């Protein structure tokens, strides 16, 4: 456990060094969030009655999404890992007395957390001071906020464990570019990164909420705005725990299989 | 992998420089500079395509991936319109028309000008030094460094949406409207190419590619699926006079949809090509200030 903690510390400290990149990221996320809100405002003005959640809950969802993008964006994978699999440097990692899966896990969490820590506060603070319908509103209740934090951690773990699957599949496909593109677009769509899940038609939404992708950003961001009922929240948290266990288990098994038949590329 | 690419690229180029550049009975002086550049560029393109075809599976998977990426963007629009019937007076099929034209413009620009998009790597690795010592325009060389045929996956998606939009929207087509679409494609490709050029020129000063610039390229593709007017008055002003998105998307669209009838709307997309001028000036300025980063 101790070695994985030091992997985590190392990566986290490294991630905090990229402050200029973070500043550029904040500006980008801010512009992106602003444009998203403008689209939803146009739809809201066209037909407020068809809006599945309140406008301010939608705005909060969008700002939180931008602020914590680094935690939940499935496409933010570690290029180093793919590179090491493709160019053969993975051999060095395999010689070390560490478990590949756990090491990647701690590394990914550290990278994502360090990015989020640097980026979330400026976005949240500015969004909090924006005029009424366009700013982020306080959480629905202290209880909602607490549950938001818990589900956010679960969502982060879930995102990382899904990404691990792709890293491991790269062992089997060698050229991960196509696979990544497909995973990225599917994850973005099913997780509610493109449009929040409540905006989908009822039946479609019910199915999508059962998928592992819905356990990433969908749960915490919707709990914050209070657009879920008590029963829905219970079900969502249960699903998060279930999928996290299932995906992590699958990943670990696949990782063992991959290591048994690994072919090191290059030399 | 990159190494083999590079050597393959260079050797084929050198061989053909003897073969193609000086055809018998014609000295290089007789040929105009422009024609020579075009010939060279086409040669670069063919080398790139042949290179890419060495990895066929990867090529088709990436093209398929590109198709899927824009397909989910389409699904986003589709499901929003399951719930809402129109946005700011635009119906579903009209938005699709707008989205598909924007996507075609973007994919064309990305296909041709991808070299600028990946320019930061060229600066950091010192590859640009080699470009500068060759007796050819550096723009042609950077343009030719990458021809992204995989973007045809995205293009295909755009064409399918475009056809669907045409059938559903019930527009009475005439010559001037067809011309407007062609002008939009020309103007749009020019605007996005100019943006990639600015993006690349910034690397002369920052060495890194600036994440923020993505909002003007990827962001414009993403948000350009809805007509710019949807984003409010201020955004429309910005995209008319600063970065001319509205000229290649919103105004000509209004003309196609018969919301505006004055023929000036037809030619606005061509006017948007002016945006290439400051972009080129900025690029030249950047080249003059280029300090090699070493390799």
Interface residues (C-beta under 8 A of the other chain):
Chain A: X21 X24 X25 X27 X28 X31 X32 X35 X38 X39 X41 X42 X43 X45 X46 X47 X50 X52 X86 X175 X177 X178 X179 X180 X181 X182 X184 X185 X186 X188 X189 X194 X195 X199 X200 X201 X204
Chain B: X1 X55 X57 X58 X60 X61 X62 X64 X65 X66 X68 X69 X71 X72 X73 X75 X76 X79 X80 X82 X83 X84 X85 X86 X87 X88 X208 X210 X211 X212 X214 X215 X219 X223 X226 X230 X231 X232 X235
